[in-house]
Amino acid sequence: VLFLDEIGDMSFPLQSKLLHVLQGGDFTPLGSEKAVTTNTWVIAATNHDLEHDMQNGKFREDLYYR
């Protein structure tokens, strides 16, 4: 289980990377050429109004509904 506090502060590029891991279940560690498969549950929290952030292009809609 991975707990992400204040996911609303996450940069847009990092949101894309997180979405890739959630959709595919794999990631490539920094400095490696080999992908690693993971089976992780993610719990996220924030004080941001993510629906407002989505409308303003600050938070990915596809990640929000994932």
PDB file of N, CA, C, O and CB in Angstrom:
ATOM      1  N   VAL A   1       0.854  -1.176   0.000  1.00  0.00           N
ATOM      2  CA  VAL A   1       0.000   0.000   0.000  1.00  0.00           C
ATOM      3  C   VAL A   1       0.898   1.235   0.000  1.00  0.00           C
ATOM      4  O   VAL A   1       1.834   1.340   0.793  1.00  0.00           O
ATOM      5  CB  VAL A   1      -0.971   0.000   1.230  1.00  0.00           C
ATOM      6  N   LEU A   2       0.598   2.159  -0.895  1.00  0.00           N
ATOM      7  CA  LEU A   2       1.344   3.410  -1.004  1.00  0.00           C
ATOM      8  C   LEU A   2       0.397   4.556  -0.676  1.00  0.00           C
ATOM      9  O   LEU A   2      -0.623   4.720  -1.345  1.00  0.00           O
ATOM     10  CB  LEU A   2       1.967   3.584  -2.432  1.00  0.00           C
ATOM     11  N   PHE A   3       0.714   5.353   0.344  1.00  0.00           N
ATOM     12  CA  PHE A   3      -0.095   6.514   0.714  1.00  0.00           C
ATOM     13  C   PHE A   3       0.557   7.767   0.158  1.00  0.00           C
ATOM     14  O   PHE A   3       1.715   8.056   0.456  1.00  0.00           O
ATOM     15  CB  PHE A   3      -0.259   6.619   2.257  1.00  0.00           C
ATOM     16  N   LEU A   4      -0.186   8.510  -0.650  1.00  0.00           N
ATOM     17  CA  LEU A   4       0.301   9.759  -1.231  1.00  0.00           C
ATOM     18  C   LEU A   4      -0.458  10.913  -0.596  1.00  0.00           C
ATOM     19  O   LEU A   4      -1.646  11.100  -0.859  1.00  0.00           O
ATOM     20  CB  LEU A   4       0.136   9.769  -2.784  1.00  0.00           C
ATOM     21  N   ASP A   5       0.225  11.686   0.239  1.00  0.00           N
ATOM     22  CA  ASP A   5      -0.394  12.834   0.889  1.00  0.00           C
ATOM     23  C   ASP A   5      -0.244  14.054  -0.012  1.00  0.00           C
ATOM     24  O   ASP A   5       0.810  14.263  -0.611  1.00  0.00           O
ATOM     25  CB  ASP A   5       0.238  13.096   2.286  1.00  0.00           C
ATOM     26  N   GLU A   6      -1.287  14.849  -0.104  1.00  0.00           N
ATOM     27  CA  GLU A   6      -1.319  16.063  -0.930  1.00  0.00           C
ATOM     28  C   GLU A   6      -1.014  15.773  -2.396  1.00  0.00           C
ATOM     29  O   GLU A   6      -0.128  16.385  -2.993  1.00  0.00           O
ATOM     30  CB  GLU A   6      -0.327  17.084  -0.395  1.00  0.00           C
ATOM     31  N   ILE A   7      -1.762  14.832  -2.964  1.00  0.00           N
ATOM     32  CA  ILE A   7      -1.589  14.497  -4.383  1.00  0.00           C
ATOM     33  C   ILE A   7      -1.914  15.701  -5.271  1.00  0.00           C
ATOM     34  O   ILE A   7      -1.459  15.770  -6.413  1.00  0.00           O
ATOM     35  CB  ILE A   7      -2.483  13.297  -4.766  1.00  0.00           C
ATOM     36  N   GLY A   8      -2.692  16.642  -4.756  1.00  0.00           N
ATOM     37  CA  GLY A   8      -3.017  17.850  -5.510  1.00  0.00           C
ATOM     38  C   GLY A   8      -1.814  18.740  -5.766  1.00  0.00           C
ATOM     39  O   GLY A   8      -1.858  19.598  -6.648  1.00  0.00           O
ATOM     40  N   ASP A   9      -0.739  18.550  -5.009  1.00  0.00           N
ATOM     41  CA  ASP A   9       0.496  19.316  -5.218  1.00  0.00           C
ATOM     42  C   ASP A   9       1.431  18.651  -6.227  1.00  0.00           C
ATOM     43  O   ASP A   9       2.476  19.209  -6.564  1.00  0.00           O
ATOM     44  CB  ASP A   9       1.223  19.498  -3.896  1.00  0.00           C
ATOM     45  N   MET A  10       1.068  17.480  -6.704  1.00  0.00           N
ATOM     46  CA  MET A  10       1.922  16.721  -7.621  1.00  0.00           C
ATOM     47  C   MET A  10       1.966  17.408  -8.985  1.00  0.00           C
ATOM     48  O   MET A  10       0.935  17.829  -9.511  1.00  0.00           O
ATOM     49  CB  MET A  10       1.413  15.264  -7.765  1.00  0.00           C
ATOM     50  N   SER A  11       3.160  17.516  -9.546  1.00  0.00           N
ATOM     51  CA  SER A  11       3.315  18.153 -10.856  1.00  0.00           C
ATOM     52  C   SER A  11       2.616  17.330 -11.936  1.00  0.00           C
ATOM     53  O   SER A  11       2.416  16.125 -11.788  1.00  0.00           O
ATOM     54  CB  SER A  11       4.809  18.329 -11.201  1.00  0.00           C
ATOM     55  N   PHE A  12       2.252  18.009 -13.024  1.00  0.00           N
ATOM     56  CA  PHE A  12       1.559  17.333 -14.121  1.00  0.00           C
ATOM     57  C   PHE A  12       2.400  16.195 -14.712  1.00  0.00           C
ATOM     58  O   PHE A  12       1.859  15.120 -14.971  1.00  0.00           O
ATOM     59  CB  PHE A  12       1.204  18.340 -15.214  1.00  0.00           C
ATOM     60  N   PRO A  13       3.717  16.398 -14.937  1.00  0.00           N
ATOM     61  CA  PRO A  13       4.529  15.283 -15.457  1.00  0.00           C
ATOM     62  C   PRO A  13       4.572  14.086 -14.499  1.00  0.00           C
ATOM     63  O   PRO A  13       4.553  12.938 -14.943  1.00  0.00           O
ATOM     64  CB  PRO A  13       5.953  15.763 -15.732  1.00  0.00           C
ATOM     65  N   LEU A  14       4.630  14.346 -13.206  1.00  0.00           N
ATOM     66  CA  LEU A  14       4.641  13.252 -12.237  1.00  0.00           C
ATOM     67  C   LEU A  14       3.287  12.551 -12.192  1.00  0.00           C
ATOM     68  O   LEU A  14       3.224  11.340 -11.977  1.00  0.00           O
ATOM     69  CB  LEU A  14       5.012  13.777 -10.842  1.00  0.00           C
ATOM     70  N   GLN A  15       2.205  13.298 -12.392  1.00  0.00           N
ATOM     71  CA  GLN A  15       0.876  12.688 -12.473  1.00  0.00           C
ATOM     72  C   GLN A  15       0.828  11.697 -13.634  1.00  0.00           C
ATOM     73  O   GLN A  15       0.246  10.619 -13.511  1.00  0.00           O
ATOM     74  CB  GLN A  15      -0.219  13.775 -12.640  1.00  0.00           C
ATOM     75  N   SER A  16       1.437  12.061 -14.754  1.00  0.00           N
ATOM     76  CA  SER A  16       1.478  11.173 -15.927  1.00  0.00           C
ATOM     77  C   SER A  16       2.225   9.887 -15.614  1.00  0.00           C
ATOM     78  O   SER A  16       1.799   8.804 -16.015  1.00  0.00           O
ATOM     79  CB  SER A  16       2.138  11.882 -17.117  1.00  0.00           C
ATOM     80  N   LYS A  17       3.336  10.003 -14.901  1.00  0.00           N
ATOM     81  CA  LYS A  17       4.118   8.819 -14.547  1.00  0.00           C
ATOM     82  C   LYS A  17       3.347   7.919 -13.590  1.00  0.00           C
ATOM     83  O   LYS A  17       3.362   6.696 -13.733  1.00  0.00           O
ATOM     84  CB  LYS A  17       5.453   9.228 -13.921  1.00  0.00           C
ATOM     85  N   LEU A  18       2.675   8.525 -12.616  1.00  0.00           N
ATOM     86  CA  LEU A  18       1.872   7.740 -11.680  1.00  0.00           C
ATOM     87  C   LEU A  18       0.752   7.024 -12.420  1.00  0.00           C
ATOM     88  O   LEU A  18       0.492   5.849 -12.158  1.00  0.00           O
ATOM     89  CB  LEU A  18       1.292   8.639 -10.572  1.00  0.00           C
ATOM     90  N   LEU A  19       0.091   7.709 -13.334  1.00  0.00           N
ATOM     91  CA  LEU A  19      -0.981   7.097 -14.109  1.00  0.00           C
ATOM     92  C   LEU A  19      -0.460   5.908 -14.910  1.00  0.00           C
ATOM     93  O   LEU A  19      -1.127   4.877 -14.999  1.00  0.00           O
ATOM     94  CB  LEU A  19      -1.620   8.127 -15.044  1.00  0.00           C
ATOM     95  N   HIS A  20       0.719   6.047 -15.490  1.00  0.00           N
ATOM     96  CA  HIS A  20       1.324   4.951 -16.253  1.00  0.00           C
ATOM     97  C   HIS A  20       1.524   3.719 -15.370  1.00  0.00           C
ATOM     98  O   HIS A  20       1.239   2.599 -15.793  1.00  0.00           O
ATOM     99  CB  HIS A  20       2.672   5.396 -16.858  1.00  0.00           C
ATOM    100  N   VAL A  21       2.007   3.920 -14.158  1.00  0.00           N
ATOM    101  CA  VAL A  21       2.221   2.801 -13.232  1.00  0.00           C
ATOM    102  C   VAL A  21       0.885   2.178 -12.845  1.00  0.00           C
ATOM    103  O   VAL A  21       0.765   0.954 -12.795  1.00  0.00           O
ATOM    104  CB  VAL A  21       2.981   3.271 -11.966  1.00  0.00           C
ATOM    105  N   LEU A  22      -0.115   3.004 -12.573  1.00  0.00           N
ATOM    106  CA  LEU A  22      -1.423   2.482 -12.175  1.00  0.00           C
ATOM    107  C   LEU A  22      -2.078   1.688 -13.300  1.00  0.00           C
ATOM    108  O   LEU A  22      -2.717   0.667 -13.046  1.00  0.00           O
ATOM    109  CB  LEU A  22      -2.337   3.623 -11.747  1.00  0.00           C
ATOM    110  N   GLN A  23      -1.926   2.145 -14.532  1.00  0.00           N
ATOM    111  CA  GLN A  23      -2.553   1.466 -15.661  1.00  0.00           C
ATOM    112  C   GLN A  23      -1.802   0.207 -16.077  1.00  0.00           C
ATOM    113  O   GLN A  23      -2.416  -0.808 -16.404  1.00  0.00           O
ATOM    114  CB  GLN A  23      -2.652   2.406 -16.834  1.00  0.00           C
ATOM    115  N   GLY A  24      -0.487   0.275 -16.065  1.00  0.00           N
ATOM    116  CA  GLY A  24       0.299  -0.843 -16.572  1.00  0.00           C
ATOM    117  C   GLY A  24       0.838  -1.774 -15.512  1.00  0.00           C
ATOM    118  O   GLY A  24       1.165  -2.927 -15.796  1.00  0.00           O
ATOM    119  N   GLY A  25       0.933  -1.277 -14.286  1.00  0.00           N
ATOM    120  CA  GLY A  25       1.453  -2.103 -13.206  1.00  0.00           C
ATOM    121  C   GLY A  25       2.956  -2.293 -13.244  1.00  0.00           C
ATOM    122  O   GLY A  25       3.493  -3.174 -12.573  1.00  0.00           O
ATOM    123  N   ASP A  26       3.649  -1.454 -14.040  1.00  0.00           N
ATOM    124  CA  ASP A  26       5.105  -1.577 -14.091  1.00  0.00           C
ATOM    125  C   ASP A  26       5.747  -0.197 -14.200  1.00  0.00           C
ATOM    126  O   ASP A  26       5.100   0.779 -14.579  1.00  0.00           O
ATOM    127  CB  ASP A  26       5.538  -2.468 -15.278  1.00  0.00           C
ATOM    128  N   PHE A  27       7.025  -0.141 -13.861  1.00  0.00           N
ATOM    129  CA  PHE A  27       7.793   1.092 -13.956  1.00  0.00           C
ATOM    130  C   PHE A  27       9.252   0.734 -14.156  1.00  0.00           C
ATOM    131  O   PHE A  27       9.668  -0.390 -13.874  1.00  0.00           O
ATOM    132  CB  PHE A  27       7.604   1.976 -12.694  1.00  0.00           C
ATOM    133  N   THR A  28      10.025   1.687 -14.641  1.00  0.00           N
ATOM    134  CA  THR A  28      11.457   1.492 -14.825  1.00  0.00           C
ATOM    135  C   THR A  28      12.188   2.352 -13.796  1.00  0.00           C
ATOM    136  O   THR A  28      12.113   3.580 -13.855  1.00  0.00           O
ATOM    137  CB  THR A  28      11.900   1.853 -16.287  1.00  0.00           C
ATOM    138  N   PRO A  29      12.895   1.723 -12.851  1.00  0.00           N
ATOM    139  CA  PRO A  29      13.624   2.502 -11.844  1.00  0.00           C
ATOM    140  C   PRO A  29      14.679   3.399 -12.491  1.00  0.00           C
ATOM    141  O   PRO A  29      15.218   3.079 -13.551  1.00  0.00           O
ATOM    142  CB  PRO A  29      14.288   1.566 -10.824  1.00  0.00           C
ATOM    143  N   LEU A  30      14.959   4.506 -11.848  1.00  0.00           N
ATOM    144  CA  LEU A  30      15.962   5.443 -12.327  1.00  0.00           C
ATOM    145  C   LEU A  30      17.312   4.743 -12.462  1.00  0.00           C
ATOM    146  O   LEU A  30      17.776   4.097 -11.523  1.00  0.00           O
ATOM    147  CB  LEU A  30      16.070   6.652 -11.380  1.00  0.00           C
ATOM    148  N   GLY A  31      17.936   4.872 -13.625  1.00  0.00           N
ATOM    149  CA  GLY A  31      19.236   4.261 -13.866  1.00  0.00           C
ATOM    150  C   GLY A  31      19.168   2.832 -14.366  1.00  0.00           C
ATOM    151  O   GLY A  31      20.201   2.202 -14.592  1.00  0.00           O
ATOM    152  N   SER A  32      17.968   2.317 -14.542  1.00  0.00           N
ATOM    153  CA  SER A  32      17.805   0.942 -15.007  1.00  0.00           C
ATOM    154  C   SER A  32      17.186   0.938 -16.394  1.00  0.00           C
ATOM    155  O   SER A  32      16.534   1.899 -16.800  1.00  0.00           O
ATOM    156  CB  SER A  32      16.936   0.127 -14.027  1.00  0.00           C
ATOM    157  N   GLU A  33      17.397  -0.142 -17.104  1.00  0.00           N
ATOM    158  CA  GLU A  33      16.771  -0.310 -18.408  1.00  0.00           C
ATOM    159  C   GLU A  33      15.689  -1.374 -18.361  1.00  0.00           C
ATOM    160  O   GLU A  33      15.011  -1.626 -19.357  1.00  0.00           O
ATOM    161  CB  GLU A  33      17.814  -0.669 -19.457  1.00  0.00           C
ATOM    162  N   LYS A  34      15.529  -1.999 -17.198  1.00  0.00           N
ATOM    163  CA  LYS A  34      14.589  -3.101 -17.057  1.00  0.00           C
ATOM    164  C   LYS A  34      13.369  -2.661 -16.249  1.00  0.00           C
ATOM    165  O   LYS A  34      13.499  -2.084 -15.169  1.00  0.00           O
ATOM    166  CB  LYS A  34      15.269  -4.308 -16.388  1.00  0.00           C
ATOM    167  N   ALA A  35      12.194  -2.939 -16.785  1.00  0.00           N
ATOM    168  CA  ALA A  35      10.951  -2.597 -16.091  1.00  0.00           C
ATOM    169  C   ALA A  35      10.715  -3.550 -14.925  1.00  0.00           C
ATOM    170  O   ALA A  35      11.072  -4.727 -14.976  1.00  0.00           O
ATOM    171  CB  ALA A  35       9.754  -2.637 -17.063  1.00  0.00           C
ATOM    172  N   VAL A  36      10.109  -3.011 -13.882  1.00  0.00           N
ATOM    173  CA  VAL A  36       9.770  -3.781 -12.691  1.00  0.00           C
ATOM    174  C   VAL A  36       8.250  -3.804 -12.575  1.00  0.00           C
ATOM    175  O   VAL A  36       7.601  -2.763 -12.677  1.00  0.00           O
ATOM    176  CB  VAL A  36      10.436  -3.175 -11.400  1.00  0.00           C
ATOM    177  N   THR A  37       7.689  -4.977 -12.364  1.00  0.00           N
ATOM    178  CA  THR A  37       6.249  -5.111 -12.187  1.00  0.00           C
ATOM    179  C   THR A  37       5.902  -4.935 -10.721  1.00  0.00           C
ATOM    180  O   THR A  37       6.601  -5.431  -9.837  1.00  0.00           O
ATOM    181  CB  THR A  37       5.751  -6.477 -12.705  1.00  0.00           C
ATOM    182  N   THR A  38       4.810  -4.220 -10.474  1.00  0.00           N
ATOM    183  CA  THR A  38       4.384  -3.982  -9.102  1.00  0.00           C
ATOM    184  C   THR A  38       2.888  -4.237  -8.960  1.00  0.00           C
ATOM    185  O   THR A  38       2.122  -4.064  -9.908  1.00  0.00           O
ATOM    186  CB  THR A  38       4.726  -2.549  -8.671  1.00  0.00           C
ATOM    187  N   ASN A  39       2.495  -4.641  -7.791  1.00  0.00           N
ATOM    188  CA  ASN A  39       1.088  -4.830  -7.464  1.00  0.00           C
ATOM    189  C   ASN A  39       0.832  -4.001  -6.209  1.00  0.00           C
ATOM    190  O   ASN A  39       0.860  -4.518  -5.092  1.00  0.00           O
ATOM    191  CB  ASN A  39       0.724  -6.366  -7.248  1.00  0.00           C
ATOM    192  N   THR A  40       0.585  -2.716  -6.408  1.00  0.00           N
ATOM    193  CA  THR A  40       0.490  -1.773  -5.304  1.00  0.00           C
ATOM    194  C   THR A  40      -0.890  -1.137  -5.249  1.00  0.00           C
ATOM    195  O   THR A  40      -1.466  -0.778  -6.277  1.00  0.00           O
ATOM    196  CB  THR A  40       1.562  -0.695  -5.431  1.00  0.00           C
ATOM    197  N   TRP A  41      -1.403  -1.006  -4.055  1.00  0.00           N
ATOM    198  CA  TRP A  41      -2.629  -0.245  -3.835  1.00  0.00           C
ATOM    199  C   TRP A  41      -2.215   1.168  -3.474  1.00  0.00           C
ATOM    200  O   TRP A  41      -1.263   1.368  -2.720  1.00  0.00           O
ATOM    201  CB  TRP A  41      -3.528  -0.887  -2.713  1.00  0.00           C
ATOM    202  N   VAL A  42      -2.929   2.151  -4.012  1.00  0.00           N
ATOM    203  CA  VAL A  42      -2.605   3.545  -3.743  1.00  0.00           C
ATOM    204  C   VAL A  42      -3.776   4.210  -3.024  1.00  0.00           C
ATOM    205  O   VAL A  42      -4.929   4.108  -3.443  1.00  0.00           O
ATOM    206  CB  VAL A  42      -2.267   4.298  -5.056  1.00  0.00           C
ATOM    207  N   ILE A  43      -3.447   4.889  -1.936  1.00  0.00           N
ATOM    208  CA  ILE A  43      -4.410   5.717  -1.214  1.00  0.00           C
ATOM    209  C   ILE A  43      -3.866   7.134  -1.288  1.00  0.00           C
ATOM    210  O   ILE A  43      -2.698   7.371  -0.980  1.00  0.00           O
ATOM    211  CB  ILE A  43      -4.619   5.235   0.294  1.00  0.00           C
ATOM    212  N   ALA A  44      -4.711   8.079  -1.698  1.00  0.00           N
ATOM    213  CA  ALA A  44      -4.257   9.455  -1.868  1.00  0.00           C
ATOM    214  C   ALA A  44      -5.164  10.416  -1.107  1.00  0.00           C
ATOM    215  O   ALA A  44      -6.361  10.177  -0.948  1.00  0.00           O
ATOM    216  CB  ALA A  44      -4.214   9.830  -3.358  1.00  0.00           C
ATOM    217  N   ALA A  45      -4.564  11.504  -0.643  1.00  0.00           N
ATOM    218  CA  ALA A  45      -5.309  12.530   0.089  1.00  0.00           C
ATOM    219  C   ALA A  45      -4.835  13.907  -0.359  1.00  0.00           C
ATOM    220  O   ALA A  45      -3.706  14.070  -0.822  1.00  0.00           O
ATOM    221  CB  ALA A  45      -5.133  12.360   1.627  1.00  0.00           C
ATOM    222  N   THR A  46      -5.713  14.894  -0.214  1.00  0.00           N
ATOM    223  CA  THR A  46      -5.344  16.267  -0.547  1.00  0.00           C
ATOM    224  C   THR A  46      -6.326  17.249   0.072  1.00  0.00           C
ATOM    225  O   THR A  46      -7.457  16.892   0.404  1.00  0.00           O
ATOM    226  CB  THR A  46      -5.290  16.460  -2.068  1.00  0.00           C
ATOM    227  N   ASN A  47      -5.880  18.481   0.222  1.00  0.00           N
ATOM    228  CA  ASN A  47      -6.755  19.579   0.630  1.00  0.00           C
ATOM    229  C   ASN A  47      -7.268  20.347  -0.582  1.00  0.00           C
ATOM    230  O   ASN A  47      -8.154  21.192  -0.454  1.00  0.00           O
ATOM    231  CB  ASN A  47      -6.016  20.528   1.581  1.00  0.00           C
ATOM    232  N   HIS A  48      -6.716  20.058  -1.753  1.00  0.00           N
ATOM    233  CA  HIS A  48      -7.099  20.761  -2.976  1.00  0.00           C
ATOM    234  C   HIS A  48      -8.496  20.338  -3.420  1.00  0.00           C
ATOM    235  O   HIS A  48      -8.949  19.230  -3.131  1.00  0.00           O
ATOM    236  CB  HIS A  48      -6.079  20.492  -4.097  1.00  0.00           C
ATOM    237  N   ASP A  49      -9.164  21.237  -4.125  1.00  0.00           N
ATOM    238  CA  ASP A  49     -10.413  20.913  -4.804  1.00  0.00           C
ATOM    239  C   ASP A  49     -10.006  20.367  -6.178  1.00  0.00           C
ATOM    240  O   ASP A  49      -9.817  21.131  -7.125  1.00  0.00           O
ATOM    241  CB  ASP A  49     -11.386  22.185  -4.922  1.00  0.00           C
ATOM    242  N   LEU A  50      -9.873  19.052  -6.274  1.00  0.00           N
ATOM    243  CA  LEU A  50      -9.342  18.451  -7.500  1.00  0.00           C
ATOM    244  C   LEU A  50     -10.255  18.667  -8.696  1.00  0.00           C
ATOM    245  O   LEU A  50      -9.769  18.753  -9.824  1.00  0.00           O
ATOM    246  CB  LEU A  50      -9.119  16.970  -7.296  1.00  0.00           C
ATOM    247  N   GLU A  51     -11.560  18.756  -8.486  1.00  0.00           N
ATOM    248  CA  GLU A  51     -12.460  19.030  -9.607  1.00  0.00           C
ATOM    249  C   GLU A  51     -12.170  20.416 -10.186  1.00  0.00           C
ATOM    250  O   GLU A  51     -12.189  20.599 -11.404  1.00  0.00           O
ATOM    251  CB  GLU A  51     -13.941  18.930  -9.158  1.00  0.00           C
ATOM    252  N   HIS A  52     -11.906  21.375  -9.328  1.00  0.00           N
ATOM    253  CA  HIS A  52     -11.531  22.723  -9.768  1.00  0.00           C
ATOM    254  C   HIS A  52     -10.177  22.682 -10.480  1.00  0.00           C
ATOM    255  O   HIS A  52      -9.995  23.311 -11.522  1.00  0.00           O
ATOM    256  CB  HIS A  52     -11.481  23.702  -8.560  1.00  0.00           C
ATOM    257  N   ASP A  53      -9.238  21.941  -9.909  1.00  0.00           N
ATOM    258  CA  ASP A  53      -7.915  21.816 -10.526  1.00  0.00           C
ATOM    259  C   ASP A  53      -7.994  21.148 -11.897  1.00  0.00           C
ATOM    260  O   ASP A  53      -7.240  21.506 -12.801  1.00  0.00           O
ATOM    261  CB  ASP A  53      -6.981  21.022  -9.616  1.00  0.00           C
ATOM    262  N   MET A  54      -8.900  20.182 -12.059  1.00  0.00           N
ATOM    263  CA  MET A  54      -9.070  19.541 -13.370  1.00  0.00           C
ATOM    264  C   MET A  54      -9.581  20.551 -14.391  1.00  0.00           C
ATOM    265  O   MET A  54      -9.104  20.587 -15.526  1.00  0.00           O
ATOM    266  CB  MET A  54     -10.043  18.341 -13.272  1.00  0.00           C
ATOM    267  N   GLN A  55     -10.543  21.366 -13.993  1.00  0.00           N
ATOM    268  CA  GLN A  55     -11.102  22.372 -14.904  1.00  0.00           C
ATOM    269  C   GLN A  55     -10.051  23.394 -15.325  1.00  0.00           C
ATOM    270  O   GLN A  55     -10.117  23.942 -16.425  1.00  0.00           O
ATOM    271  CB  GLN A  55     -12.283  23.086 -14.246  1.00  0.00           C
ATOM    272  N   ASN A  56      -9.083  23.649 -14.446  1.00  0.00           N
ATOM    273  CA  ASN A  56      -8.025  24.615 -14.744  1.00  0.00           C
ATOM    274  C   ASN A  56      -6.772  23.973 -15.331  1.00  0.00           C
ATOM    275  O   ASN A  56      -5.757  24.646 -15.509  1.00  0.00           O
ATOM    276  CB  ASN A  56      -7.659  25.367 -13.493  1.00  0.00           C
ATOM    277  N   GLY A  57      -6.836  22.679 -15.633  1.00  0.00           N
ATOM    278  CA  GLY A  57      -5.713  21.998 -16.264  1.00  0.00           C
ATOM    279  C   GLY A  57      -4.543  21.722 -15.342  1.00  0.00           C
ATOM    280  O   GLY A  57      -3.419  21.539 -15.809  1.00  0.00           O
ATOM    281  N   LYS A  58      -4.791  21.688 -14.029  1.00  0.00           N
ATOM    282  CA  LYS A  58      -3.713  21.446 -13.070  1.00  0.00           C
ATOM    283  C   LYS A  58      -3.695  20.014 -12.554  1.00  0.00           C
ATOM    284  O   LYS A  58      -2.724  19.588 -11.928  1.00  0.00           O
ATOM    285  CB  LYS A  58      -3.840  22.396 -11.907  1.00  0.00           C
ATOM    286  N   PHE A  59      -4.771  19.267 -12.816  1.00  0.00           N
ATOM    287  CA  PHE A  59      -4.816  17.875 -12.379  1.00  0.00           C
ATOM    288  C   PHE A  59      -5.453  17.048 -13.481  1.00  0.00           C
ATOM    289  O   PHE A  59      -6.449  17.450 -14.082  1.00  0.00           O
ATOM    290  CB  PHE A  59      -5.603  17.722 -11.040  1.00  0.00           C
ATOM    291  N   ARG A  60      -4.865  15.888 -13.739  1.00  0.00           N
ATOM    292  CA  ARG A  60      -5.326  15.030 -14.835  1.00  0.00           C
ATOM    293  C   ARG A  60      -6.667  14.381 -14.501  1.00  0.00           C
ATOM    294  O   ARG A  60      -6.828  13.764 -13.448  1.00  0.00           O
ATOM    295  CB  ARG A  60      -4.281  13.948 -15.142  1.00  0.00           C
ATOM    296  N   GLU A  61      -7.617  14.531 -15.407  1.00  0.00           N
ATOM    297  CA  GLU A  61      -8.938  13.937 -15.212  1.00  0.00           C
ATOM    298  C   GLU A  61      -8.861  12.416 -15.209  1.00  0.00           C
ATOM    299  O   GLU A  61      -9.540  11.763 -14.416  1.00  0.00           O
ATOM    300  CB  GLU A  61      -9.902  14.411 -16.301  1.00  0.00           C
ATOM    301  N   ASP A  62      -8.039  11.846 -16.087  1.00  0.00           N
ATOM    302  CA  ASP A  62      -7.931  10.387 -16.143  1.00  0.00           C
ATOM    303  C   ASP A  62      -7.318   9.816 -14.864  1.00  0.00           C
ATOM    304  O   ASP A  62      -7.662   8.705 -14.462  1.00  0.00           O
ATOM    305  CB  ASP A  62      -7.097   9.967 -17.352  1.00  0.00           C
ATOM    306  N   LEU A  63      -6.423  10.550 -14.228  1.00  0.00           N
ATOM    307  CA  LEU A  63      -5.869  10.107 -12.952  1.00  0.00           C
ATOM    308  C   LEU A  63      -6.908  10.242 -11.845  1.00  0.00           C
ATOM    309  O   LEU A  63      -6.995   9.387 -10.964  1.00  0.00           O
ATOM    310  CB  LEU A  63      -4.606  10.913 -12.600  1.00  0.00           C
ATOM    311  N   TYR A  64      -7.685  11.299 -11.889  1.00  0.00           N
ATOM    312  CA  TYR A  64      -8.733  11.524 -10.888  1.00  0.00           C
ATOM    313  C   TYR A  64      -9.714  10.354 -10.856  1.00  0.00           C
ATOM    314  O   TYR A  64     -10.097   9.891  -9.781  1.00  0.00           O
ATOM    315  CB  TYR A  64      -9.485  12.837 -11.180  1.00  0.00           C
ATOM    316  N   TYR A  65     -10.117   9.881 -12.023  1.00  0.00           N
ATOM    317  CA  TYR A  65     -11.098   8.800 -12.096  1.00  0.00           C
ATOM    318  C   TYR A  65     -10.467   7.415 -12.025  1.00  0.00           C
ATOM    319  O   TYR A  65     -11.183   6.414 -12.028  1.00  0.00           O
ATOM    320  CB  TYR A  65     -11.893   8.920 -13.364  1.00  0.00           C
ATOM    321  N   ARG A  66      -9.173   7.343 -11.963  1.00  0.00           N
ATOM    322  CA  ARG A  66      -8.484   6.057 -11.865  1.00  0.00           C
ATOM    323  C   ARG A  66      -8.531   5.592 -10.431  1.00  0.00           C
ATOM    324  O   ARG A  66      -8.009   4.524 -10.111  1.00  0.00           O
ATOM    325  CB  ARG A  66      -7.019   6.157 -12.363  1.00  0.00           C
TER     326      ARG A  66
END
